[in-house]
Amino acid sequence: MFGAKNISGIILVVGFSLIIAQFITSYIAGFATSKQMVKVHDIDKQGGYSFMQHGGMWVDAIVIVPLVAWLTYEYRFEYSVLSIITLIVIFIVWMLLAVFIYAPMGREMPEAHAHGGYVSITGWLHVVFATIMMWFIVMTYFGMTTTHVSSHDIIATSILLMVWAYFGIMKFNPFWHFKRPERAQVLTLFAVIGIVTIWCL
């Protein structure tokens, strides 16, 4: 069992560093901005999404990193065998999503995290980022802390995750539209977050 409030500082450094690393690798690959995509790959705004257009990146930086930093400041987490197994499971789930969902989507609509039918370095960095952040969020919900997480903090976490679910799917591109699959994904995430919240309360 290990935990300390100053781990929140580590979360801030690691979280923002991984986001910056994603920008750097997307820039090297020519997918950082829409202008760069046109120049390097001849892909216009109708043909793909750049890193800077990715709503998930912005909500990761504005919502997820501060949220997890706040949780690790307020609570001491249990780094037990169960929590490590949870971490491994989360990592496997994100790997499967990357390979079987995002890579094929990147073939049809190339973006920073996946293009040409493959997950890019930027995409794998996001898998690492998402695994770490989701690990702490899951531990928060399922009581893997040395003290009980208050109902107010559970509700606050859920509200912020709903913000993430809504804006994370967006692409800040004039040709992107909030279509039925996107709406279904957001509603599904809302339902899952709501059910978990009620269960925790």
C-alpha positions in Angstrom: 0.0 0.0 0.0 1.4 3.3 -1.0 0.1 6.8 -1.3 1.0 10.4 -0.7 -0.6 13.7 -1.5 2.4 14.9 -3.4 1.6 12.2 -6.0 -0.8 14.8 -7.4 2.3 16.7 -8.6 3.6 13.6 -10.4 0.2 13.2 -12.1 0.3 16.8 -13.3 3.9 16.4 -14.7 3.3 13.0 -16.3 -0.2 13.9 -17.6 0.9 17.1 -19.3 4.2 15.6 -20.5 2.3 12.8 -22.3 0.0 15.4 -23.9 3.0 17.5 -25.0 4.8 14.3 -26.3 1.7 13.5 -28.3 1.9 17.0 -29.9 5.6 16.6 -30.7 5.1 13.1 -32.3 2.1 14.3 -34.3 4.2 17.3 -35.5 7.0 15.0 -36.6 4.4 12.8 -38.4 2.8 15.8 -40.1 -0.5 15.7 -38.2 -0.2 18.4 -35.6 -2.3 21.0 -37.4 -4.7 21.1 -40.4 -2.3 23.3 -42.3 0.6 20.9 -41.7 -1.6 18.0 -42.9 -2.3 19.8 -46.1 1.4 20.6 -46.6 2.9 17.3 -45.7 0.2 14.8 -46.7 -2.1 16.8 -49.0 -5.0 16.0 -46.6 -7.5 18.9 -46.3 -10.0 19.5 -43.5 -12.5 17.2 -45.2 -10.0 14.4 -45.4 -8.8 14.1 -41.8 -8.3 15.5 -38.4 -5.2 17.0 -36.9 -4.0 16.7 -33.3 -5.0 20.3 -32.5 -8.5 19.6 -33.8 -9.0 16.6 -31.5 -11.5 17.5 -28.8 -10.2 14.6 -26.7 -6.8 16.2 -26.4 -8.3 19.5 -25.1 -10.6 17.8 -22.6 -7.7 15.6 -21.4 -5.6 18.7 -20.6 -8.4 20.8 -19.2 -10.5 18.2 -17.4 -8.9 14.8 -16.9 -5.4 15.7 -15.7 -6.6 18.3 -13.2 -9.4 15.8 -12.1 -6.9 13.0 -11.4 -4.4 15.4 -9.8 -7.2 16.6 -7.4 -8.3 13.0 -6.6 -4.7 11.9 -5.8 -4.3 15.0 -3.6 -7.5 14.4 -1.7 -7.2 10.6 -1.2 -4.5 8.0 -0.6 -4.8 5.1 -3.1 -4.2 1.5 -2.4 -1.5 0.1 -4.7 -2.4 -3.5 -4.0 -2.4 -6.6 -6.2 -6.0 -5.9 -7.1 -5.2 -2.4 -8.2 -2.3 -3.7 -10.3 -4.5 -6.2 -12.0 -7.0 -3.4 -12.6 -4.2 -1.4 -14.3 -3.3 -4.3 -16.5 -6.9 -4.9 -17.5 -7.4 -1.2 -18.4 -4.2 -1.2 -20.5 -5.3 -4.3 -22.4 -8.7 -2.7 -23.1 -7.1 0.4 -24.4 -4.8 -1.6 -26.6 -7.7 -3.5 -28.1 -9.6 -0.3 -28.7 -6.6 1.2 -30.4 -5.9 -1.8 -32.7 -9.4 -2.9 -33.5 -11.4 0.3 -33.4 -9.1 3.4 -33.9 -6.7 1.9 -36.4 -9.5 0.9 -38.9 -11.1 4.3 -38.4 -7.8 5.9 -39.2 -7.7 4.2 -42.5 -11.0 5.9 -43.6 -10.4 9.2 -41.8 -6.7 9.7 -41.0 -5.9 11.7 -37.8 -2.9 12.1 -35.5 -3.6 9.0 -33.4 -4.2 6.6 -36.2 -3.7 6.7 -40.0 -2.9 4.4 -42.8 -4.6 1.5 -40.9 -2.1 1.7 -38.0 -2.0 3.3 -34.6 0.7 6.0 -34.6 3.3 6.8 -31.9 0.9 9.6 -30.9 -1.9 7.0 -30.5 0.2 4.7 -28.4 1.2 7.6 -26.2 -2.5 8.3 -25.7 -3.0 4.7 -24.7 -0.5 5.1 -22.0 -2.0 8.4 -20.9 -5.6 7.0 -20.9 -4.5 3.9 -19.0 -2.9 5.9 -16.2 -5.7 8.4 -15.8 -8.5 5.8 -16.0 -6.7 3.6 -13.4 -7.0 6.3 -10.8 -10.6 7.1 -11.8 -11.6 3.4 -11.5 -9.9 3.1 -8.2 -11.8 6.1 -7.0 -15.2 4.6 -7.9 -14.4 1.1 -6.6 -13.1 2.1 -3.2 -9.4 1.3 -3.7 -8.5 4.1 -1.3 -7.5 4.1 2.3 -10.4 6.4 3.2 -13.9 6.5 1.9 -14.5 8.8 -1.1 -17.2 11.2 -0.2 -20.5 11.3 -2.2 -19.9 14.9 -3.2 -16.5 13.9 -4.7 -18.1 10.9 -6.6 -20.7 13.2 -8.0 -18.2 15.9 -9.0 -16.0 13.2 -10.7 -19.0 11.9 -12.6 -20.0 15.4 -13.8 -16.5 16.0 -15.0 -16.4 12.7 -16.8 -19.6 13.5 -18.6 -18.0 16.7 -19.8 -15.1 14.6 -21.0 -17.5 12.1 -22.7 -19.3 14.9 -24.6 -16.4 17.0 -25.7 -13.9 14.2 -26.0 -15.6 12.8 -29.1 -15.6 16.1 -30.9 -13.4 17.3 -33.7 -13.0 21.0 -34.0 -13.3 20.9 -37.7 -16.1 22.6 -39.8 -16.7 19.3 -41.7 -17.2 17.2 -38.5 -20.8 16.6 -37.5 -22.4 15.1 -34.4 -24.0 12.1 -36.1 -25.9 9.2 -34.8 -22.9 7.0 -33.9 -21.3 9.8 -32.0 -24.5 10.5 -30.2 -24.9 6.9 -29.3 -21.4 6.7 -28.0 -21.9 9.8 -25.8 -25.3 8.5 -24.5 -23.7 5.1 -23.7 -20.9 6.7 -21.7 -23.4 8.9 -19.9 -25.4 5.8 -19.0 -22.3 3.9 -17.8 -21.1 6.9 -15.7 -24.6 7.3 -14.3 -25.0 3.6 -13.3 -21.6 3.5 -11.7 -22.3 6.7 -9.8 -25.6 5.5 -8.4 -23.9 2.2 -7.4 -21.1 4.0 -5.6 -23.6 6.3 -3.7 
